Every structure is written in structure tokens, then in C-alpha cells.
Amino acid sequence: MWSYEYEDDDYNVRDNVHAVVTSACGKGVFLQLENGQEAFAYFGKLMAGTEVLCTVLKKATEKWRVLVSIDSVLESVPVAA
């Protein structure tokens, strides 16, 4: 039975989450989720500071970050010319 008395800061699979891109690598981007957890998404070429909406694919373990998929870009960082 579900209890509303216990509030968990952890996300479940298929939850929609707002996040901010913190850095990128050759395989994807690293994100900071709303609750402060770190996440990773196989997605490319987003600049640090970009706000995105994503879906949780796998929960975090002791070894791995939360795995998410990026659904949409909410606010992108302007590129300096």
C-alpha cells in the first residue's frame, strides 16, 4: 500500500524530470536533476547551463549515475559569436 507520509527524493523509472546540463563528453551529457542527483544521457552537443526535460530510464546504483533520456530542450544557452 502506498503511503503519502514517506516522501522519497529518489525518482522512479519513467518519471519526468527537469534537469540542467553540467558538462558533456564524447558519449553524451552529464546533468543535475531537480533533487540534486547527477545523471547521464546519451545525447550530444548541448552546452552547460541548458535546461532540459528528461525521462528516467534507470535508477542510480553505487557505481552508476541515474540514466535519463532527454525529451526536450526547455531553454538553451546562447552561443557567443
Sequence and secondary structure as in RCSB ss.txt:
>XXXX:A:sequence
MWSYEYEDDDYNVRDNVHAVVTSACGKGVFLQLENGQEAFAYFGKLMAGTEVLCTVLKKATEKWRVLVSIDSVLE
SVPVAA
>XXXX:A:secstr
   TT    S  TT EEEEEEEEE SS EEEEETTS EEEES     TT EEEEEEEE   SSS EEEEEEEEEE
      
